[in-house]
Amino acid sequence: MFDELKPCPFCGGQAHLFVNEGVRVICPKCRASTKILVDGMTSSGVTGNATRAVIEAWNNRFGEVSK
């Protein structure tokens, strides 16, 4: 369904997807996290994909080539 979260780039801890009035990725070991994002809502339905965006942001590493 969603991509697997990479270990924390700062401490190597196991990150978790946290959903509460938005979605973000958090490392419980060192408290590093992504921004909190929320999907938008229009008359035609939900817009955006906040979950996918925070996972991609968390898994992005400088100098790594994307697949």
C-alpha positions, 0 to 999 in steps of 0.5 A: 500500500505505502512505501516502507519508512526508512530508518531515521537519518539522524539516529537510525531509529525506526520511524512511525507514521503518526495521524492526528489532525494531519499526518507526519512521520516521527522518530520516537527515539530522537523526535525528528519529524516531517511537517504535518500535512493534511489533505484538502477537501473540495466540493468534488472530494478529497484533494492531495495525498498527505500520507504519500507526501510525508513518506516521500519527504521522510525517505528522501536522502541527499545524494540518493538517486530516486527509483 
